[in-house]
Amino acid sequence: MAKRKNNGGAVDGAGSILSTVAGPAAPPHPSRLGPPNPISDQLLEKVTGDEKLAAERPFNATKALEYGEAAYTPHPGETHAAPTPIATASTSTETIASEKVGDGQPDIGDNAINRPLDRVRVDDTARELTTDQGVPVADNQNSLKAGLRGPTLMEDFILREKITHFDHERIPERVVHARGSAAHGYFESYEDLRAITRAAPFAAKGKRTPVFVRFSTVAGERGSADTVRDVRGFAVKFYTDDGNWDLVGNNMPVFFIQDVMKFPDLIHSVKPEPHNGMPQAASAHDTFWDFASLSPEIAHMLMWHTSDRAIPRSYRTMQGFGVHTFRLVNASGEWVFCKFHWTPLAGTYSLVWDEAARLTGADPDFHRRDLWEAIDSGQFPEWELGLQIFTEEQAAQFPFDVLDPTKIVPEEMVALRTVGKLVLDRNPDNFFAETEQVAFCAAHVVPGIDFTNDPLLQGRIHSYIDTQISRLGGANFHEIPINTPVAQIHNNQRDGIHRQQINRGRVSYEPNSLAGGCPFQAGVRGFVSVPEPSQGNEVRGKPELFADHYSQARLFWISQSMTEQRHIIGAFRFELTRVQTPAIRRRTLALLANIDSGLAGAVADGLGMEVPPPLPPATDRPAYDYPPSPALSLFARPGNAGIRTRRVALLVAAGVDGVQVRKLYAALLEQGAVPRLVGQKIGALTSYTDAPLDVEISLETGPSVLWDGVIVPDCADARDALSRDASALEFVKLQYRHGKPLLALGSGGELLKAAKIPRKLSHGVPDPGVIVAEPGDVAEALERFRSVLGQHRVYARETDPARV
């Protein structure tokens, strides 16, 4: 047996610092967290400082002073100085600055109520506890009583203030998009676009505009899980020189309905059924599919909803779309139509359904945690903004109406023009104050951006503002710090609940002379709506082109890879299997028959049903025959991230090759991955070649679905405990089933054998994601593993007869 070394290695436990759950039994003390970057250095300083600060108080030294005679003399709280300011920060990205967030780190111990967001950041270092009125609190442990065993007194204003505030800490959640996660960042323009728009973010090449971006699910309540099948919100608040512009979009470019009149019906149908409150955050129930099968305009959106787009791997790897057709307007009043596209530079990746379903239990905060961890470790998410720009004359030639939100403009008809980059580089300090209170409104546009007559967009212009007034306590929600623009606010609006501004002078009207006519209207420098003549008489209806419900649904279907088509079929089968009413299933199959007979037949077969006759079309116009659009496949955008932020489990047990493990761990870190030692329990683990290892997370806390790949290192005992552990066997089986790469070195291959993991696909073709190598071939084997890990999955396993 090789001699054990005394050093623990430079990166032991680094994965635990890069993560937000669990860790080794003893504090990790790595000297680095992979490739150097200032944010990861601050994260290391922060976590190390957190541990030192927590260790200063092994117990509550003042607890005994709460009882008996000692309780009559109020005592000061116990305090300890932080070893570094970053230790008490909310996030390691605190020092990331922008025009909106300010300098980031507040003056320690100061409550700054002015300046950008710094004006409302509060730090309590070296400060006494006070009431909301600034009164020092002598005792925060006990209510005021008439004697030690007497009744609590109503005069205890400190108790009443504390409990009253607690009783009112929650605000109404959003009706839709209730569950969300957000981050600060910036948008940088690649070029000067003033020839086509006055919009401030595009005024110069290299111009940066601060943003706050919120991602969300649509149907679930605030406490639902992240990985449910649903549309994801992708809302961007630009804090521009000319005020706030909210691009309130989704990760799918089309919508379920064509007119906002139907929006309450859509949401009522997809929400939990009112008689029993089930199911939560799911569309797989009767009322949704009853509505859908009677609303054929939904056909295109159903294809997106049942595709892998509805279960993204992360917020960082999903596209975003403005959904509607907007107008871009230049300083001369000339305008063009525009559609907005966000494309992640990390590529577009998704979960598989079994994985997504298991994640709801293993980590319901999976997407929220992923976004936070990436930003806090300096791996900032990035998207490029692409515009589809076309004229009114071009739009008139399209075989669809650009005002129809259930239609896309295929990229083959109008190519994307990439005009800028979105970077998220700072996590919020406080979830409630920022993520929960941020108010996005489709009506918030700036000069250079204007609406169209899209009947869904027209209703959203009203609905969002109306919602925020109800949710945030009145018309002054714009004065909540996260919602305030960086542009100056000067108007004659006054009063109302939660008013913050203290306006100087006595004038609150216009025109006026007592204030010199101020504030005065801006004229042509201000927002000017595009003048458009009214068309026709008042009518409730839609243009005839809106009636083509199936052509673009078929376009989406034929543009998907075979893997993606299998997933769509599986999603329809799952959703409709949960529907109880056979007539609703038949009606949905009749809708699918209008899209593609093969799709309808495969779904019907999975339901044990025959395909019924197609639903009658809503128009006599023939369907338009679109050619496939490769851009509609997730596989069209692999991205440039490699294995950065990919989570890799190193399954270890007693007797593992510690030298090998540390080399693997360090190599993965250097390439930007997040490795962690996973074992049967946390704590020290003997190594036969090096100092003991500290297991960072257990199989119980870190199940298979949390990882993008697994490595089983060499072990002194070829029949080690992992090969006899049902949890370890299930771990590698699920990694294989979900198409993830597995690397086994030396005796680590015994675990794959015990789990019956095949090394080849059908017909003897080697599985590129099952890599078994000798300890001497670590470098070559790790390179193969890295290559498959960067490709996300081995989808060929899904149809393989040897699948475990």
C-alpha positions in Angstrom: 0.0 0.0 0.0 1.3 3.4 -0.9 2.5 5.8 1.9 -0.2 8.2 3.0 0.6 11.9 2.5 0.0 14.5 5.1 -1.3 17.4 2.9 -5.0 17.5 2.0 -4.6 19.2 -1.4 -5.1 22.7 -2.6 -8.7 22.3 -3.7 -10.2 19.9 -1.1 -13.8 20.9 -0.6 -13.9 23.6 -3.3 -17.0 22.1 -4.7 -18.8 22.7 -1.4 -17.9 26.4 -1.5 -19.2 26.6 -5.1 -22.5 25.1 -3.9 -25.2 26.2 -1.5 -26.2 22.9 0.2 -24.4 20.5 2.5 -20.6 20.2 2.9 -17.9 18.2 4.7 -17.9 17.6 8.4 -14.9 19.9 8.9 -14.7 23.3 7.3 -13.2 23.1 3.8 -10.0 25.1 3.3 -9.1 25.1 -0.4 -6.7 27.8 -1.6 -8.6 28.2 -4.9 -11.9 27.4 -6.6 -10.7 26.6 -10.1 -9.7 29.1 -12.8 -9.0 32.4 -11.0 -11.5 35.2 -11.2 -12.2 38.0 -8.7 -15.7 36.8 -7.9 -14.7 33.3 -7.0 -11.9 34.7 -4.9 -14.4 36.8 -3.0 -16.7 33.7 -2.6 -13.8 31.9 -1.0 -13.1 34.8 1.3 -16.8 35.1 2.1 -17.4 31.4 3.0 -14.1 31.3 5.0 -15.1 34.5 6.8 -18.6 33.1 7.5 -17.2 30.0 9.1 -14.8 32.1 11.3 -17.5 34.4 12.3 -19.9 31.6 13.2 -17.2 29.8 15.2 -16.8 32.9 17.4 -20.1 32.0 19.1 -20.2 28.3 20.0 -23.2 29.0 22.3 -25.5 31.8 23.4 -23.5 33.3 26.3 -26.3 35.6 27.4 -29.1 33.0 27.5 -28.8 32.5 31.3 -29.4 36.2 31.8 -33.0 35.8 30.6 -34.1 34.0 33.8 -34.7 34.8 37.5 -33.2 37.9 39.1 -30.8 38.5 36.2 -33.8 39.2 33.9 -34.5 42.5 35.8 -31.4 44.0 34.4 -31.5 44.3 30.6 -28.3 43.1 29.0 -26.6 44.1 25.7 -26.5 41.5 22.9 -23.4 39.6 22.3 -21.5 40.8 19.2 -18.4 39.8 17.2 -16.6 41.7 14.5 -16.5 40.1 11.1 -13.0 39.1 9.9 -13.8 40.7 6.5 -16.7 42.9 5.3 -17.7 40.3 2.6 -18.4 37.8 5.3 -21.7 39.4 6.2 -22.7 40.2 2.6 -25.7 38.5 0.9 -23.7 37.6 -2.1 -20.1 37.4 -3.3 -21.1 39.7 -6.2 -21.8 42.5 -3.8 -19.0 44.7 -5.2 -20.3 44.5 -8.8 -21.4 48.0 -9.6 -23.8 49.7 -12.0 -25.7 52.9 -12.4 -28.7 51.2 -10.8 -27.2 49.1 -8.0 -24.6 51.7 -7.1 -21.2 50.8 -5.7 -22.6 47.5 -4.4 -21.1 47.3 -0.9 -22.7 49.7 1.6 -20.8 51.6 4.2 -20.5 49.1 7.0 -22.9 49.9 9.8 -24.7 52.6 7.8 -28.3 52.8 6.7 -28.0 54.8 3.5 -31.4 56.1 2.4 -30.2 58.1 -0.6 -28.2 57.5 -3.8 -29.0 54.6 -6.2 -29.9 51.2 -4.5 -27.2 52.0 -2.0 -29.7 54.5 -0.5 -31.8 51.6 0.8 -29.2 49.0 1.7 -28.9 48.5 5.5 -26.0 46.9 7.4 -26.3 46.2 11.2 -22.7 45.8 12.0 -21.9 47.2 15.5 -25.4 48.7 15.8 -27.9 48.2 18.7 -31.2 46.6 18.0 -34.0 49.2 17.7 -37.7 49.4 17.1 -39.1 50.7 13.8 -39.1 54.1 15.4 -35.4 53.9 16.3 -35.9 53.2 20.0 -33.1 50.9 21.4 -34.5 47.5 22.5 -33.2 46.4 25.9 -34.5 42.8 25.7 -35.5 41.0 22.5 -36.0 37.6 24.2 -38.9 38.2 26.5 -42.3 40.0 26.5 -43.1 42.4 29.2 -44.9 40.7 32.1 -46.3 41.7 35.5 -43.7 39.6 37.4 -41.7 36.7 36.2 -44.8 34.4 36.2 -47.4 37.2 35.5 -49.5 38.0 32.5 -48.1 39.7 29.4 -48.8 43.4 29.4 -50.6 45.2 26.6 -48.3 48.2 27.1 -45.4 46.1 25.6 -45.3 48.2 22.4 -42.1 46.5 21.4 -43.8 43.1 21.3 -46.9 44.5 19.5 -44.8 46.2 16.8 -42.7 43.0 16.3 -45.7 40.7 16.0 -47.8 43.1 14.0 -45.1 43.5 11.4 -44.7 39.7 11.3 -48.4 39.2 10.7 -48.2 41.5 7.7 -45.0 40.4 6.1 -46.6 38.7 3.0 -48.1 40.4 0.0 -50.4 38.8 -2.5 -48.4 36.7 -4.9 -48.7 37.2 -8.7 -51.6 35.4 -10.3 -49.2 34.1 -13.0 -45.4 34.0 -12.9 -45.6 33.7 -9.1 -42.5 31.7 -8.7 -39.4 33.5 -9.9 -35.7 34.2 -9.6 -33.8 37.3 -10.6 -30.5 39.0 -11.0 -28.9 42.3 -11.8 -26.7 42.9 -14.8 -26.3 45.0 -17.9 -27.1 45.2 -21.6 -24.3 46.2 -24.0 -25.1 47.4 -27.5 -23.0 46.0 -30.3 -23.8 48.9 -32.6 -25.4 52.3 -33.0 -29.0 51.7 -34.1 -30.3 55.2 -34.1 -31.1 54.9 -37.8 -34.0 52.6 -36.9 -34.8 53.4 -33.2 -34.6 56.2 -30.7 -34.5 53.6 -27.9 -31.7 54.7 -25.5 -30.1 51.2 -25.0 -29.2 51.2 -28.7 -27.9 54.8 -29.0 -24.2 53.9 -29.3 -21.8 51.0 -29.8 -20.6 49.8 -26.5 -23.3 51.6 -24.5 -24.2 49.7 -21.3 -27.7 49.9 -19.7 -28.3 48.4 -16.3 -31.0 45.7 -16.1 -32.8 43.6 -13.7 -34.0 40.2 -15.1 -36.6 37.9 -13.6 -37.2 34.3 -14.7 -40.3 32.5 -13.6 -42.8 29.7 -14.2 -46.4 30.7 -15.3 -48.9 28.3 -13.7 -47.4 27.4 -10.3 -47.8 29.2 -7.0 -44.9 30.9 -5.2 -44.0 27.7 -3.3 -44.2 25.3 -6.3 -41.2 23.6 -7.9 -38.9 25.0 -10.5 -38.7 22.0 -12.9 -42.4 21.5 -13.7 -43.5 21.4 -17.4 -44.5 25.0 -18.0 -43.7 28.2 -19.9 -40.9 30.2 -18.4 -41.1 34.0 -18.0 -38.1 36.0 -19.2 -38.7 39.6 -18.2 -36.0 42.3 -18.6 -36.2 45.7 -17.0 -33.9 48.2 -18.8 -33.1 51.2 -16.6 -32.5 53.5 -19.6 -31.6 57.2 -19.8 -35.2 57.8 -20.9 -36.9 55.8 -18.2 -37.7 52.1 -17.7 -38.4 49.8 -20.6 -39.8 46.4 -19.6 -39.4 43.6 -22.2 -41.8 41.1 -20.6 -41.3 37.9 -22.5 -41.2 34.1 -22.3 -38.9 31.3 -23.3 -41.3 30.5 -26.1 -42.1 32.9 -29.0 -45.8 32.2 -29.3 -48.7 32.1 -26.9 -51.8 30.0 -26.1 -54.4 32.5 -27.3 -54.9 35.2 -29.8 -56.9 37.8 -27.9 -56.5 39.0 -24.3 -60.3 38.5 -23.8 -59.5 34.8 -23.4 -56.6 35.2 -20.9 -58.6 34.7 -17.7 -60.2 31.6 -19.2 -56.7 30.2 -20.1 -55.3 30.8 -16.7 -58.4 29.5 -14.9 -58.2 26.3 -16.9 -54.5 25.6 -16.2 -54.6 26.5 -12.5 -55.5 23.9 -9.9 -59.1 22.8 -10.4 -61.3 24.9 -8.1 -63.3 22.1 -6.5 -60.2 20.3 -5.0 -57.2 22.6 -5.6 -55.3 20.1 -7.6 -52.9 19.7 -9.4 -50.4 22.3 -8.5 -48.1 23.7 -11.2 -49.2 21.3 -13.9 -51.2 21.3 -17.1 -51.9 17.5 -17.0 -55.5 17.6 -15.9 -59.0 17.8 -17.4 -59.8 21.5 -17.3 -56.7 22.6 -19.2 -57.1 20.0 -21.9 -60.8 20.7 -22.1 -60.1 24.3 -22.8 -57.2 23.5 -25.2 -59.1 21.0 -27.3 -61.9 23.6 -27.8 -59.5 26.4 -28.7 -57.7 25.2 -31.8 -55.6 28.4 -32.0 -53.6 26.8 -29.2 -52.2 24.1 -31.5 -48.9 25.8 -32.2 -48.3 26.6 -28.5 -49.1 23.0 -27.5 -46.2 21.9 -29.7 -43.8 24.2 -27.8 -45.4 23.3 -24.4 -44.9 19.6 -24.9 -41.4 20.0 -26.3 -38.2 20.1 -24.2 -38.5 23.9 -24.2 -41.0 23.4 -21.3 -38.4 21.7 -19.1 -35.1 23.7 -19.5 -31.9 22.5 -18.0 -31.5 25.9 -16.4 -32.5 29.5 -16.8 -29.0 30.1 -18.2 -29.6 27.7 -21.1 -33.0 28.8 -22.4 -34.0 31.3 -25.0 -36.2 34.3 -24.5 -38.7 36.0 -26.8 -40.7 39.2 -26.8 -43.6 37.1 -28.2 -45.4 40.0 -29.8 -44.6 42.1 -32.8 -43.4 45.6 -31.7 -42.4 48.7 -33.6 -39.0 50.4 -33.6 -39.3 54.2 -34.3 -36.4 56.5 -35.1 -36.1 60.3 -34.4 -37.8 61.1 -37.7 -40.9 59.1 -36.8 -40.1 56.3 -39.3 -40.9 52.9 -38.1 -40.3 49.2 -38.8 -41.8 46.0 -37.2 -39.6 44.1 -34.8 -39.5 40.8 -32.9 -37.0 40.3 -30.0 -35.0 37.1 -29.4 -32.6 36.3 -26.5 -30.1 33.5 -27.3 -28.0 32.0 -24.4 -24.3 31.9 -25.2 -24.1 28.7 -23.1 -26.3 26.9 -25.6 -29.9 25.6 -25.4 -30.3 22.6 -23.2 -33.2 20.8 -21.4 -34.0 18.2 -18.9 -35.6 14.8 -19.8 -39.0 14.3 -18.3 -38.1 11.6 -15.8 -35.3 13.7 -14.6 -37.5 16.8 -14.3 -40.1 14.9 -12.3 -37.5 13.5 -9.9 -35.9 17.0 -9.4 -39.2 18.4 -8.1 -38.5 16.2 -5.0 -34.7 16.2 -4.9 -34.4 20.0 -5.2 -37.5 22.0 -6.0 -35.2 25.1 -6.1 -33.1 23.5 -8.9 -33.2 26.5 -11.3 -33.1 29.1 -8.7 -30.1 27.5 -7.1 -28.3 27.1 -10.4 -28.7 30.7 -11.3 -27.5 31.9 -7.9 -24.5 29.6 -7.8 -23.3 30.5 -11.3 -23.4 34.2 -10.6 -21.9 33.9 -7.2 -18.9 32.0 -8.6 -18.2 34.5 -11.3 -19.7 32.3 -14.2 -22.0 35.1 -15.4 -24.9 34.0 -17.6 -24.9 35.7 -21.0 -27.4 36.1 -23.8 -27.3 37.9 -27.2 -30.2 40.0 -28.3 -31.3 39.3 -31.9 -33.9 41.4 -33.7 -36.1 40.4 -36.6 -36.7 43.7 -38.4 -39.2 43.9 -41.3 -41.4 46.5 -42.9 -45.1 46.8 -43.2 -44.8 45.9 -46.9 -42.9 42.8 -46.1 -45.4 41.7 -43.4 -48.2 42.0 -45.9 -46.5 39.3 -48.0 -46.3 36.7 -45.2 -48.7 33.8 -45.2 -49.7 34.8 -41.6 -50.6 37.9 -39.7 -47.8 39.4 -37.7 -50.3 40.7 -35.2 -51.2 37.1 -34.3 -49.3 36.1 -31.1 -49.7 32.4 -32.0 -47.4 32.8 -35.0 -43.6 33.2 -35.4 -41.7 34.8 -38.2 -39.5 31.9 -39.3 -35.8 32.9 -39.4 -35.7 31.7 -43.1 -38.1 34.6 -43.9 -36.4 37.2 -41.7 -32.9 36.5 -40.4 -31.9 37.5 -36.8 -29.7 40.6 -36.5 -27.6 40.3 -33.4 -27.4 43.8 -31.8 -26.2 43.3 -28.2 -25.4 41.2 -25.2 -27.1 40.7 -21.8 -24.9 39.8 -18.9 -26.2 39.0 -15.4 -23.4 39.7 -12.9 -24.9 40.4 -9.5 -27.3 38.5 -7.3 -29.9 40.4 -5.3 -29.2 41.3 -1.7 -32.7 40.5 -0.6 -35.2 38.2 -2.4 -38.4 40.0 -1.1 -37.2 43.6 -1.6 -36.0 43.0 -5.1 -37.2 39.7 -6.8 -40.6 39.7 -5.2 -41.4 43.4 -5.3 -40.1 44.1 -8.8 -43.0 45.2 -11.0 -42.8 44.4 -14.7 -45.4 46.0 -17.0 -45.8 45.5 -20.7 -46.9 49.2 -20.8 -43.5 50.3 -19.8 -41.8 51.4 -23.1 -39.5 54.3 -23.9 -39.2 56.6 -26.9 -38.1 54.4 -29.9 -40.3 51.4 -28.9 -44.0 51.3 -29.6 -46.8 48.8 -29.6 -48.7 47.2 -32.4 -52.4 46.2 -32.6 -51.7 42.7 -31.5 -55.0 42.0 -29.5 -53.1 40.1 -26.8 -50.5 42.8 -26.3 -53.2 45.5 -26.2 -54.7 43.9 -23.1 -51.4 43.2 -21.4 -50.7 47.0 -21.5 -53.6 47.4 -19.0 -53.4 44.1 -17.1 -49.8 44.3 -15.7 -50.3 47.8 -14.2 -53.6 46.8 -12.7 -52.0 43.7 -11.1 -49.2 45.7 -9.6 -51.5 48.2 -8.0 -53.3 45.4 -6.3 -50.2 43.4 -5.4 -47.9 46.2 -4.2 -50.4 48.3 -2.3 -51.3 51.2 -4.6 -50.3 53.4 -7.5 -46.9 54.3 -6.0 -45.4 50.9 -6.7 -42.9 52.7 -9.0 -41.3 54.2 -5.9 -40.2 50.9 -4.5 -36.4 51.0 -4.9 -36.1 48.1 -7.4 -38.7 49.7 -9.6 -37.4 53.3 -9.7 -35.7 54.4 -12.9 -32.3 55.9 -13.1 -33.9 58.7 -15.1 -35.3 61.6 -13.1 -39.0 61.5 -12.2 -40.8 64.9 -12.5 -44.6 65.0 -12.7 -47.6 66.3 -10.9 -48.8 63.0 -9.5 -49.2 63.2 -5.7 -50.3 61.3 -2.6 -51.6 57.8 -2.5 -50.7 54.9 -0.2 -46.9 54.4 0.4 -45.9 57.7 -1.2 -42.2 58.2 -0.8 -41.4 61.5 -2.6 -41.6 64.8 -0.7 -42.4 67.3 -3.4 -41.2 70.9 -2.9 -43.6 73.8 -3.6 -47.4 74.1 -3.9 -48.0 73.4 -7.5 -49.3 70.0 -8.6 -50.9 70.8 -11.9 -50.1 71.8 -15.4 -50.2 74.3 -17.0 -49.1 76.6 -14.2 -47.3 79.9 -13.7 -46.5 79.6 -9.9 -43.8 77.1 -10.7 -42.6 78.8 -13.9 -44.5 76.3 -16.0 -42.6 73.3 -14.6 -42.5 70.5 -15.0 -43.1 71.1 -18.7 -43.9 68.6 -21.4 -41.0 67.4 -23.5 -42.5 67.8 -27.0 -40.8 65.7 -29.7 -38.1 64.5 -27.3 -40.7 62.7 -25.3 -42.6 59.5 -26.2 -44.7 59.9 -29.4 -47.0 57.1 -30.5 -46.8 56.0 -34.1 -49.8 57.7 -35.8 -51.9 54.9 -37.4 -55.3 55.4 -39.1 -58.2 53.5 -37.7 -59.4 50.6 -39.9 -63.0 49.7 -40.3 -66.0 49.7 -38.0 -66.0 48.6 -34.4 -66.2 44.8 -34.3 -65.5 41.8 -32.1 -63.6 39.4 -34.2 -60.2 38.6 -35.8 -58.6 38.8 -39.2 -59.1 35.8 -41.4 -55.3 34.9 -41.4 -55.7 34.3 -37.6 -57.8 31.3 -38.5 -54.9 29.2 -39.7 -54.3 27.2 -36.5 -52.2 24.3 -37.8 -49.6 25.3 -40.4 -47.1 26.7 -37.9 -47.7 23.9 -35.5 -46.7 21.5 -38.2 -43.7 23.7 -39.0 -42.5 23.3 -35.4 -43.1 19.5 -35.5 -41.2 18.9 -38.7 -38.3 21.1 -37.6 -37.6 18.9 -34.5 -35.0 16.2 -34.3 -36.2 12.6 -33.9 -35.2 12.8 -30.2 -37.2 15.9 -29.7 -40.2 14.4 -31.6 -40.1 11.4 -29.3 -40.2 13.7 -26.3 -43.2 15.6 -27.6 -45.1 12.3 -28.1 -44.1 11.2 -24.6 -45.3 14.6 -23.2 -48.7 14.4 -24.9 -49.0 10.7 -23.7 -48.2 11.7 -20.1 -50.5 14.7 -20.1 -53.5 13.0 -21.7 -53.1 9.9 -19.6 -53.7 12.0 -16.5 -56.9 13.4 -18.1 -59.9 11.4 -16.8 -62.5 12.3 -19.4 -62.1 10.2 -22.6 -64.0 12.7 -24.7 -61.4 15.3 -24.0 -58.6 12.9 -25.0 -60.4 12.2 -28.3 -60.9 15.9 -29.0 -57.2 16.6 -28.4 -56.3 13.7 -30.8 -58.6 15.2 -33.4 -56.7 18.5 -33.0 -53.3 16.7 -33.4 -54.6 15.0 -36.5 -54.6 18.4 -38.2 -50.9 18.9 -37.4 -49.4 15.5 -38.4 -50.9 12.1 -38.8 -47.7 10.4 -37.4 -47.8 12.5 -34.3 -51.5 11.8 -33.7 -51.1 8.1 -34.3 -48.2 7.8 -31.9 -50.0 9.7 -29.2 -53.2 7.7 -29.8 -51.2 4.4 -29.6 -49.8 5.5 -26.2 -53.3 6.1 -25.0 -54.8 2.8 -26.4 -57.1 4.8 -28.7 -57.9 5.2 -32.3 -57.2 8.5 -34.1 -60.5 10.3 -34.6 -61.3 12.4 -37.7 -59.6 15.8 -37.6 -61.3 18.8 -36.1 -62.9 20.9 -38.7 -60.7 23.9 -39.7 -61.8 27.4 -38.9 -61.1 28.6 -42.5 -61.5 27.4 -46.1 -58.0 28.8 -46.9 -55.6 26.0 -47.6 -52.9 25.4 -45.0 -49.5 26.9 -45.8 -46.7 24.4 -46.4 -43.7 25.7 -44.6 -40.3 24.0 -45.1 -38.5 22.9 -42.0 -36.8 25.6 -39.9 -33.6 24.2 -38.3 -33.4 27.1 -35.8 -36.5 25.7 -34.1 -34.6 22.7 -32.7 -32.8 23.1 -29.4 -29.8 21.3 -31.0 -29.3 24.2 -33.3 -27.6 26.2 -30.5 -24.9 24.2 -28.7 -23.3 27.3 -27.2 -19.7 27.9 -26.2 -19.7 27.1 -22.5 -18.0 23.7 -22.7 -18.2 22.1 -19.2 -18.3 25.3 -17.3 -20.7 25.1 -14.3 -21.5 21.5 -15.1 -21.9 19.5 -11.9 -19.8 16.4 -11.6 -20.2 13.8 -8.8 -17.1 11.8 -7.8 -18.5 8.7 -6.1 -16.0 7.7 -3.3 -15.8 5.1 -0.6 -13.2 4.0 1.9 -10.0 2.9 0.3 -10.4 5.2 -2.7 -7.3 6.4 -4.6 -6.9 9.8 -3.1 -4.2 11.0 -5.4 -6.3 10.1 -8.4 -9.4 11.8 -6.9 -7.5 15.0 -6.2 -6.1 15.1 -9.7 -9.6 14.6 -11.2 -11.1 17.1 -8.9 -8.5 19.8 -9.7 -8.6 19.1 -13.5 -12.4 19.5 -13.5 -12.2 22.7 -11.5 -9.6 24.2 -13.9 -12.0 23.7 -16.8 -14.8 25.5 -14.9 -16.8 22.5 -13.8 -18.2 22.0 -10.2 -16.9 18.7 -8.9 -18.0 17.3 -5.5 -17.1 14.2 -3.5 -20.3 12.1 -3.1 -20.4 9.3 -0.6 -22.6 7.3 1.7 -22.2 10.0 4.4 -20.2 13.2 4.9 -17.0 13.1 6.9 -13.4 11.9 6.6 -12.7 9.0 4.3 -9.6 6.9 4.2 -7.5 6.9 1.0 -4.9 4.3 0.2 -2.6 6.7 -1.7 -3.0 10.1 0.0 -4.3 12.0 3.0 -7.9 11.3 3.9 -10.6 12.8 1.8 -13.7 14.7 3.2 -17.0 13.6 1.6 -18.8 16.8 0.7 -22.4 15.6 0.1 -24.2 12.3 0.7 -26.0 10.1 -1.8 -29.1 10.9 0.2 -28.7 14.7 -0.1 -27.2 14.7 -3.5 -29.1 12.2 -5.6 -28.3 11.4 -9.3 -30.6 14.0 -10.9 -28.6 16.9 -9.4 -25.5 15.9 -11.5 -24.5 16.3 -15.1 -22.1 13.4 -15.0 -20.4 11.0 -12.6 -16.9 9.6 -12.1 -16.2 6.5 -10.1 -12.5 6.5 -9.2 -10.2 3.5 -8.5 -10.5 1.9 -5.1 -8.4 -0.6 -3.2 -11.4 -2.9 -2.7 -12.9 -3.8 -6.1 -16.0 -4.9 -4.2 -16.2 -1.8 -2.1 -19.2 -0.6 -0.2 -20.7 1.3 -3.2 -21.2 -1.8 -5.2 -23.3 -3.2 -2.4 -25.2 0.0 -1.8 -28.7 0.3 -3.4 -28.5 4.1 -3.5 -25.1 4.0 -5.3 -26.4 1.5 -7.8 -29.6 3.6 -8.4 -27.3 6.6 -8.8 -25.4 5.3 -11.7 -28.5 3.6 -13.2 -30.3 7.0 -13.3 -27.2 8.7 -14.7 -27.2 6.2 -17.5 -31.0 6.3 -18.1 -30.9 10.1 -18.3 -28.2 10.0 -20.9 -25.4 11.4 -18.8 -21.7 10.5 -19.1 -20.2 8.0 -16.7 -16.4 7.5 -16.2 -15.1 4.5 -14.2 -11.4 4.1 -13.5 -9.8 0.8 -12.5 -11.9 -1.0 -10.0 -14.5 1.7 -10.3 -15.8 -0.3 -13.2 -17.1 -2.9 -10.7 -19.9 -0.5 -9.7 -21.0 -0.1 -13.3 -21.0 -3.9 -13.6 -23.0 -4.4 -10.5 -25.5 -1.8 -11.9 -25.6 -3.7 -15.2 -24.6 -0.6 -17.2 -23.8 -1.7 -20.8 -20.7 -0.3 -22.4 -22.2 -0.6 -25.9 -25.4 0.5 -27.6 -27.3 -1.8 -29.9 -25.5 -3.5 -32.8 -22.2 -3.4 -30.9 -21.7 0.4 -31.2 -19.7 1.7 -28.2 -21.6 4.1 -26.0 -19.5 7.3 -26.1 -20.8 8.2 -22.6 -19.8 5.0 -20.8 -16.0 5.3 -20.4 -14.1 2.6 -18.5 -10.3 3.0 -18.3 -7.3 1.8 -16.4 -5.8 4.2 -13.8 -2.8 4.9 -16.1 -5.1 6.3 -18.7 -6.7 9.0 -16.6 -5.8 11.9 -18.9 -7.2 10.4 -22.0 -10.3 9.0 -20.3 -11.1 12.4 -18.6 -10.8 14.1 -22.0 -13.4 11.7 -23.5 -15.6 12.3 -20.5 -15.2 16.1 -20.8 -16.2 15.9 -24.5 -19.5 14.1 -23.8 -20.2 16.2 -20.7 -20.0 19.3 -22.9 -22.5 17.8 -25.3 -25.0 17.5 -22.5 -26.4 14.0 -23.1 -26.2 10.7 -25.0 -29.7 10.7 -26.5 -29.1 7.5 -28.4 -29.6 5.5 -25.2 -33.3 6.4 -25.1 -34.2 3.9 -27.9 -31.6 1.3 -27.1 -32.9 -2.2 -26.2 -30.0 -2.6 -23.7 -31.2 0.4 -21.7 -31.2 -0.3 -17.9 
